[in-house]
C-alpha cells in the first residue's frame, strides 16, 4: 500500500486525496490531475490507482488483497459525483482507463476509452446524448481499442472491416461515416472479436473495467515499453499508475473536439501556445495521426471563448510549474476540460531558448536553466544542415516541420527494415518512411536518423518521439504513399525502393531525392552561448580541450576551454614534410645518427609548440611526450615487400638496399601485443634522445613566446608510467634538459612535469609516483582497456552481446565503469593527495566528454577534465550539473543526519 494505506486516490468534485508532489505514487498523469484539481482547473473527476498496485500485479499476476473493495467504493463515489450509473441502462457512466508512468513514456503503454459501454446500454447513451450516431461511434471505438489492447485481436482485422464498409475510402475517419455505416462497423468489429479473440468481449461494465486495468498494468512489460526504458535509462521497477476518469466526449457533435498542445513551441521554443485540434474527435485520433488536425490557433476563430479560456489556463499552468507544459484537452458541447498536463518534451534548440527566456522572465534561476539542458542534446543544435551552396534541387514533397534538423539516409519502409538496415557496423544512415508511426515502431525509430510520415501533425506520435530522441521529423507529407509489402515509396510520379537515398530538411518540411551533401550549422545560437557561459560560471571543475594543432587550440579557446589537457605530439609527426625525418630517426643504426634526424625535427616541433602557447596564452598546455610504438610511423611490411619486389625487378640497387633495411627494421619492431609493448615512457628510457628533443622544443618554444609578451604555461606529461622508479628516472632527465636549455638561453621559465595514469599498477602505486610528479592525468581509454583486458579496437566483436545479455550495463569505453575503473581512480586520488595535498589531477580520456562519467569525476575530486573540442559544450553543461547533483546529495545527507 501507499500513503495512509490507500491504493486509490480520488480527484474532482470537491474530493482530493493527493497532490502534484505524489508523482512516485500517482504517476505523472495522476499527479498532474490532482494538482490541476487543486488549482480549480476544469478536470473531469476520477481516481488514480497507485503504482504500488502495478508492482504487486507484475510480481503476483493478481491484484492485492482489498483492492477490489476499494475499487468498488471509488466507482460508487464517481457515480455519485456525476449522477450516472456505471453499467446503467438509462444513464450510463463511461470512463477512460489510462496509464501514467512516473517518468513520461509517450505512447509506450495503453489507454482504453469508453469503458462501461455495452450493447445493453448503447441506447441509453444515445438517449442521454441525443444521438444514436454518437453512441455507435463511441461503441466502435471501445470495441477496437479493447479488442486490440486487451483481447489481442490484430489491428489489421479492424482495418479490414473499415475497408469493407467503404472500400473506396480506406482510412476514412469515423466522423465521415453515416449512422448505418457505423452500425455495420460495430457488427463487423464484434464479429472480428468473436473470430479472433481467445476470450469474448465482456458483457458487463465491471468486467470491462477490471480487464482494462489489468491490461494497462501488463502494458508496463510490453516489448516497446521495455525498449523505451532501456533507451532512456528508466528503471524497470517503477511501475505505472492507472487513472480511471469520467469520459468527456470530443466526438459528441460539431461543437466538440479534442486537442494536444504546448505552452510554448516545442520545436523552436517560441513563446506562444502551440498545438493541434480536431473537431468531432477523440484523443486517439490526433495522436495516431489518422486525421490531419488544424492548428490550435484556429480555435480563436471557430471557438473564441474556448481559445481564450484555454490560453488563460495553460499560462497559469506554466507559471505554476515554472516549466513548459504539454497538455491534452477535450471540448464537449462547448465546455472545456483539461485531461493532462506534464513537462513537455522539446527539441534541443527549443530547450535552450526556453531556459534562457524563462530566466529573463524571472520564472527560473540561471542554475535551474543550466540544469534543464540535457548535455548530450547540445550537439543537436550545432548539427549538420543540408548544403544548398550549389543550388536548391527540386522539392519532391512537403510536410510539417515537426522536429528540426537535417537527415540524409537510405529509405526503410518499416521499423523492422530500419533495424535490419542499421545493424551493420559500417551501415549507411537510415530514414524511416511510413504512412504513420505507432508505439510499436520504437525499435525502428531508435535505429533511424530521421522520420518522414504521410499522416499526422506536429503533435502526432512520430513528432513527439522525434523531439524526445533529438531526431529530425517531417509529418503530414501528403504526397507520399508507402507500400511496405512491395518495398515501394511513391511520391507523386516518382517511385523509390527501400535502400534508395532521401534527404530531409526538417526545419522547413522539405523532402529531396538522393544523397545531398551536408555542412556544419551556420545558425547563430545566442541562447546556447548564454547557457554555456552560465555553465562555465557554475562549474566546480575546469574544462580543458584535447588539441594537437594550433587551429584546434584556437577553436577550443573560443569555445571556452580553460587550457589544453592533452596535446598528442605524435600527431605532429605524420605530416608529409616530417614523416621522412621520423623514419630516418627510426632506421638510424646509432645514437648519433638518431640525434641528427631528431635535430631536423626539433625546429618543426618547436614551431608547433610556439603556436599552441600563443593560442593558449596564460592557460596551461599539457604536452604528452611520444607515446605510440615506432612501427606506427613505418609503412606496412606487405607494402614494403611489394616495393622491394619492384626495385629488384628494376635492379635499382640503392632502392633495394634502402628497402631491405626498412623491411628488416619493420620486422624487428613487430610486436605481438603493441598496446602493451615498446611505447610510452619505455621509448623515452630506450631512446632518451627522443625525450630530450621534445623537452628542448617545448621549453625553447615557451621561452620564445614569453619574450614576445605571451604567458606560456607548459606542462610536460610522461605517458604509460607503471612505477615510481620510471617516473624518478625520467623526471631527472627532463630537469637536466631544462637546466641546459635555460643555461643556453640565459633565461628560465616555470614548467611542470606530470604523468598519465593509464595502467592499473600506476593507479595502485599512485602515491609513490606522485613523489616525482607535479600533476597527474587519468588516461581513461587505456586504463579501461587494461583493467578489463578488453582490446579497444576489437571489443566491438563481443561487447554488444555483453550489453544485450546484461553482463555489462554500459559500454565501458563510452561511460566510465565506476565499480572497477572508478575504484582505481578513487584509490589513486586518495594516495596522491595524501602525499601531495595540492597536486593537480585531471582526466584526458574520451570519458572527459561523457556527462555520466563527468558526474563521477566531479565527485571523485579531480581538478579538470579534458575532451575533444567538439564535446566542449556537452562537458561544460555536464560539469555545472554535476555541481548541482553534488549539492543535492549534500543537502539530502544533511537532512538524513537530522532525522
KAKA-V29765 format. One record per residue. PSI is psi in whole degrees, 0 to 359 (999 if undefined). D_CENTER is the distance of its C-alpha to the mean C-alpha in whole Angstrom. Layout:
# KAKA-V29765
((PSI & D_CENTER) (PSI & D_CENTER))
This chain:
# KAKA-V29765
((169 & 34) (209 & 33) (140 & 34) (24 & 38) (22 & 38) (148 & 37) (332 & 34) (137 & 34) (122 & 34) (156 & 36) (146 & 35) (160 & 37) (46 & 41) (13 & 41) (135 & 40) (113 & 37) (350 & 36) (185 & 32) (181 & 30) (347 & 27) (356 & 26) (38 & 27) (325 & 23) (336 & 23) (321 & 26) (354 & 26) (168 & 22) (318 & 21) (311 & 23) (319 & 26) (321 & 26) (319 & 25) (320 & 28) (316 & 30) (319 & 29) (324 & 30) (318 & 33) (329 & 34) (3 & 34) (38 & 36) (139 & 34) (108 & 35) (129 & 33) (135 & 35) (159 & 36) (200 & 35) (155 & 34) (131 & 31) (128 & 31) (154 & 29) (335 & 26) (329 & 29) (320 & 31) (314 & 28) (321 & 27) (316 & 31) (316 & 31) (328 & 28) (321 & 30) (353 & 34) (27 & 33) (168 & 36) (153 & 35) (156 & 37) (137 & 40) (352 & 42) (317 & 39) (320 & 41) (320 & 43) (323 & 41) (316 & 39) (320 & 42) (322 & 43) (320 & 40) (318 & 41) (317 & 44) (315 & 43) (321 & 41) (314 & 44) (326 & 46) (327 & 44) (354 & 44) (31 & 47) (164 & 46) (128 & 47) (115 & 44) (0 & 45) (152 & 48) (322 & 50) (321 & 51) (68 & 48) (144 & 45) (122 & 42) (148 & 39) (158 & 36) (147 & 32) (110 & 30) (146 & 26) (162 & 24) (87 & 22) (159 & 19) (317 & 19) (126 & 15) (132 & 15) (74 & 14) (121 & 15) (359 & 18) (335 & 17) (184 & 20) (155 & 24) (138 & 26) (127 & 30) (160 & 32) (27 & 36) (133 & 36) (353 & 40) (128 & 41) (173 & 44) (325 & 47) (324 & 49) (14 & 48) (316 & 47) (326 & 50) (320 & 49) (322 & 46) (318 & 48) (319 & 51) (319 & 48) (341 & 46) (16 & 49) (113 & 47) (324 & 48) (316 & 45) (317 & 43) (318 & 43) (319 & 43) (318 & 40) (321 & 38) (319 & 40) (327 & 39) (317 & 35) (314 & 36) (317 & 37) (313 & 34) (313 & 31) (318 & 33) (316 & 34) (318 & 31) (314 & 29) (321 & 32) (0 & 34) (32 & 32) (129 & 34) (136 & 32) (327 & 31) (329 & 33) (322 & 36) (323 & 36) (321 & 35) (324 & 38) (313 & 40) (317 & 39) (328 & 39) (332 & 43) (317 & 44) (75 & 43) (333 & 43) (356 & 43) (55 & 40) (134 & 37) (8 & 34) (136 & 37) (147 & 35) (335 & 37) (342 & 38) (355 & 41) (144 & 42) (171 & 46) (318 & 47) (319 & 49) (320 & 46) (323 & 44) (319 & 46) (322 & 46) (314 & 42) (313 & 43) (321 & 45) (320 & 43) (318 & 40) (319 & 43) (321 & 44) (319 & 41) (317 & 40) (326 & 43) (326 & 43) (345 & 40) (138 & 39) (321 & 40) (139 & 41) (167 & 42) (130 & 41) (141 & 42) (345 & 45) (153 & 45) (321 & 42) (319 & 42) (322 & 41) (312 & 38) (315 & 37) (315 & 37) (324 & 35) (317 & 33) (313 & 31) (321 & 31) (322 & 29) (317 & 27) (315 & 27) (331 & 27) (345 & 24) (329 & 21) (8 & 22) (164 & 22) (316 & 20) (323 & 17) (318 & 17) (318 & 16) (318 & 14) (319 & 12) (318 & 12) (319 & 12) (326 & 8) (10 & 7) (35 & 10) (129 & 12) (147 & 16) (348 & 18) (11 & 21) (321 & 21) (170 & 22) (149 & 23) (166 & 25) (128 & 27) (125 & 29) (122 & 32) (145 & 33) (129 & 36) (132 & 35) (144 & 36) (108 & 36) (349 & 35) (23 & 37) (318 & 40) (190 & 42) (348 & 41) (10 & 41) (166 & 38) (180 & 34) (151 & 30) (159 & 28) (135 & 24) (174 & 23) (145 & 21) (342 & 23) (159 & 21) (118 & 20) (350 & 16) (318 & 16) (338 & 18) (0 & 19) (138 & 22) (73 & 24) (146 & 26) (136 & 26) (138 & 24) (194 & 24) (157 & 26) (140 & 29) (127 & 31) (142 & 35) (58 & 37) (162 & 33) (169 & 31) (322 & 28) (338 & 27) (319 & 28) (323 & 26) (322 & 23) (337 & 24) (15 & 25) (339 & 28) (144 & 30) (118 & 29) (177 & 29) (157 & 30) (148 & 28) (334 & 29) (339 & 31) (339 & 34) (335 & 35) (332 & 36) (317 & 39) (326 & 39) (70 & 39) (322 & 39) (320 & 40) (316 & 37) (318 & 35) (317 & 36) (317 & 36) (317 & 32) (318 & 31) (316 & 33) (314 & 31) (329 & 28) (321 & 29) (318 & 30) (318 & 27) (319 & 25) (322 & 27) (313 & 28) (346 & 24) (41 & 23) (150 & 20) (135 & 19) (142 & 20) (119 & 20) (153 & 23) (144 & 25) (158 & 29) (141 & 32) (119 & 35) (110 & 38) (46 & 41) (5 & 41) (132 & 39) (136 & 36) (137 & 33) (131 & 30) (341 & 28) (147 & 25) (140 & 23) (163 & 20) (131 & 17) (139 & 16) (146 & 12) (163 & 12) (162 & 11) (319 & 10) (314 & 14) (319 & 15) (316 & 13) (314 & 15) (316 & 18) (316 & 19) (314 & 18) (317 & 21) (326 & 23) (330 & 23) (314 & 24) (334 & 27) (354 & 28) (12 & 29) (323 & 26) (166 & 24) (170 & 24) (321 & 23) (318 & 21) (323 & 20) (313 & 18) (321 & 17) (338 & 15) (355 & 14) (125 & 11) (119 & 8) (315 & 9) (338 & 6) (345 & 6) (325 & 10) (338 & 10) (326 & 10) (322 & 13) (18 & 15) (165 & 14) (156 & 17) (162 & 19) (141 & 22) (111 & 25) (19 & 28) (334 & 31) (14 & 33) (162 & 33) (117 & 31) (177 & 32) (134 & 33) (116 & 30) (343 & 30) (155 & 29) (146 & 27) (193 & 25) (132 & 23) (87 & 20) (332 & 18) (123 & 14) (165 & 15) (187 & 15) (151 & 17) (137 & 17) (118 & 19) (178 & 20) (144 & 22) (133 & 23) (131 & 22) (9 & 24) (161 & 22) (319 & 19) (320 & 21) (323 & 22) (317 & 19) (316 & 18) (318 & 21) (328 & 21) (359 & 18) (328 & 19) (146 & 21) (330 & 20) (25 & 21) (155 & 21) (159 & 20) (155 & 17) (139 & 17) (124 & 18) (120 & 18) (128 & 21) (164 & 23) (314 & 25) (157 & 23) (156 & 20) (174 & 20) (334 & 18) (349 & 19) (8 & 18) (325 & 14) (314 & 15) (326 & 16) (325 & 13) (327 & 10) (334 & 13) (161 & 13) (349 & 12) (163 & 14) (145 & 16) (122 & 20) (150 & 22) (328 & 26) (184 & 25) (182 & 23) (201 & 23) (350 & 20) (15 & 20) (174 & 20) (313 & 18) (318 & 16) (315 & 16) (315 & 14) (319 & 11) (315 & 11) (322 & 10) (326 & 8) (350 & 6) (34 & 7) (157 & 9) (154 & 13) (135 & 16) (127 & 19) (171 & 21) (38 & 25) (88 & 26) (342 & 29) (355 & 31) (143 & 29) (121 & 30) (127 & 29) (87 & 31) (330 & 28) (319 & 32) (351 & 33) (33 & 30) (145 & 31) (122 & 29) (126 & 32) (102 & 31) (240 & 35) (8 & 37) (145 & 35) (127 & 34) (150 & 31) (160 & 30) (134 & 27) (344 & 26) (156 & 27) (145 & 25) (148 & 24) (131 & 22) (131 & 20) (85 & 21) (352 & 18) (338 & 19) (350 & 23) (16 & 23) (144 & 25) (134 & 25) (147 & 27) (148 & 28) (185 & 28) (99 & 25) (151 & 25) (158 & 25) (155 & 22) (165 & 22) (149 & 20) (135 & 20) (3 & 23) (140 & 22) (123 & 23) (75 & 20) (320 & 22) (320 & 20) (317 & 18) (322 & 21) (313 & 22) (316 & 19) (322 & 19) (317 & 22) (321 & 22) (317 & 20) (322 & 22) (325 & 25) (342 & 23) (133 & 22) (342 & 24) (159 & 24) (148 & 24) (121 & 22) (176 & 24) (148 & 23) (119 & 24) (132 & 26) (349 & 29) (160 & 30) (323 & 32) (317 & 29) (317 & 26) (316 & 28) (317 & 29) (320 & 25) (316 & 24) (319 & 27) (328 & 26) (5 & 22) (9 & 24) (139 & 24) (42 & 27) (173 & 28) (123 & 28) (345 & 26) (115 & 27) (116 & 29) (104 & 30) (336 & 34) (333 & 34) (336 & 32) (346 & 35) (348 & 37) (355 & 36) (151 & 37) (325 & 40) (348 & 42) (328 & 42) (321 & 41) (322 & 45) (324 & 46) (316 & 43) (323 & 44) (318 & 48) (318 & 47) (323 & 46) (352 & 49) (139 & 51) (352 & 54) (163 & 55) (320 & 53) (318 & 55) (322 & 54) (317 & 50) (324 & 51) (318 & 52) (321 & 49) (330 & 47) (333 & 49) (334 & 48) (332 & 44) (308 & 45) (329 & 45) (314 & 42) (318 & 40) (318 & 42) (316 & 41) (313 & 37) (323 & 37) (314 & 39) (320 & 37) (314 & 34) (323 & 36) (316 & 37) (326 & 33) (31 & 33) (133 & 36) (2 & 36) (149 & 33) (143 & 33) (111 & 32) (116 & 32) (118 & 33) (130 & 33) (166 & 36) (130 & 36) (314 & 34) (159 & 34) (152 & 37) (334 & 39) (340 & 39) (341 & 36) (359 & 38) (155 & 41) (167 & 40) (156 & 40) (322 & 43) (315 & 43) (318 & 43) (317 & 46) (324 & 48) (318 & 48) (322 & 49) (321 & 52) (314 & 53) (321 & 53) (320 & 55) (321 & 58) (322 & 58) (356 & 59) (42 & 61) (92 & 59) (315 & 60) (319 & 58) (320 & 55) (314 & 56) (316 & 57) (317 & 53) (327 & 51) (319 & 53) (317 & 52) (317 & 49) (318 & 49) (319 & 50) (320 & 48) (315 & 45) (326 & 46) (331 & 47) (353 & 44) (138 & 42) (148 & 40) (320 & 39) (83 & 36) (333 & 35) (338 & 32) (23 & 35) (221 & 38) (82 & 40) (176 & 37) (219 & 36) (342 & 39) (325 & 41) (318 & 41) (329 & 42) (320 & 45) (321 & 46) (73 & 46) (338 & 47) (334 & 48) (313 & 44) (316 & 43) (319 & 46) (316 & 45) (317 & 42) (319 & 43) (317 & 45) (319 & 43) (310 & 41) (324 & 44) (323 & 46) (316 & 43) (318 & 42) (319 & 46) (312 & 46) (331 & 43) (321 & 44) (336 & 48) (355 & 46) (358 & 45) (167 & 41) (86 & 40) (143 & 39) (83 & 37) (137 & 37) (119 & 36) (120 & 37) (129 & 34) (123 & 36) (156 & 34) (36 & 34) (136 & 36) (341 & 37) (159 & 40) (328 & 42) (320 & 45) (314 & 43) (321 & 41) (315 & 45) (315 & 46) (325 & 44) (319 & 44) (317 & 48) (317 & 47) (316 & 45) (325 & 47) (318 & 50) (319 & 49) (317 & 48) (317 & 51) (316 & 53) (314 & 51) (324 & 51) (318 & 55) (329 & 55) (355 & 53) (27 & 55) (163 & 52) (170 & 49) (148 & 46) (139 & 43) (161 & 41) (154 & 39) (131 & 39) (188 & 36) (153 & 34) (137 & 31) (103 & 30) (6 & 29) (140 & 31) (322 & 32) (323 & 35) (322 & 35) (319 & 32) (327 & 35) (25 & 38) (326 & 36) (317 & 38) (321 & 41) (324 & 39) (339 & 39) (332 & 42) (13 & 42) (141 & 39) (340 & 38) (165 & 34) (144 & 32) (128 & 28) (118 & 26) (87 & 25) (338 & 23) (305 & 22) (326 & 26) (320 & 26) (315 & 23) (313 & 25) (327 & 29) (316 & 28) (336 & 26) (22 & 29) (134 & 26) (122 & 27) (324 & 23) (340 & 25) (354 & 25) (335 & 23) (340 & 21) (338 & 24) (346 & 24) (329 & 20) (321 & 19) (319 & 21) (319 & 21) (318 & 18) (321 & 19) (358 & 22) (9 & 20) (320 & 22) (138 & 19) (330 & 16) (159 & 14) (115 & 15) (347 & 17) (351 & 17) (309 & 14) (132 & 14) (136 & 17) (104 & 19) (324 & 21) (320 & 24) (293 & 25) (319 & 24) (321 & 23) (320 & 27) (318 & 29) (314 & 27) (319 & 28) (315 & 32) (316 & 32) (316 & 31) (316 & 34) (313 & 36) (320 & 36) (333 & 36) (324 & 39) (315 & 41) (93 & 40) (329 & 38) (8 & 37) (139 & 36) (131 & 32) (131 & 29) (182 & 26) (132 & 23) (11 & 23) (177 & 21) (339 & 18) (341 & 16) (349 & 18) (8 & 14) (121 & 12) (316 & 11) (323 & 12) (321 & 15) (321 & 16) (317 & 17) (313 & 19) (319 & 21) (318 & 22) (333 & 23) (344 & 25) (25 & 27) (158 & 26) (332 & 27) (158 & 25) (150 & 22) (138 & 22) (174 & 19) (150 & 19) (325 & 20) (335 & 17) (5 & 14) (311 & 17) (321 & 15) (312 & 12) (321 & 15) (317 & 17) (320 & 15) (321 & 14) (316 & 17) (320 & 18) (328 & 16) (324 & 18) (318 & 21) (321 & 20) (316 & 19) (319 & 22) (319 & 24) (321 & 23) (320 & 24) (320 & 28) (320 & 28) (318 & 28) (321 & 30) (319 & 32) (320 & 33) (324 & 33) (344 & 36) (353 & 38) (999 & 37))
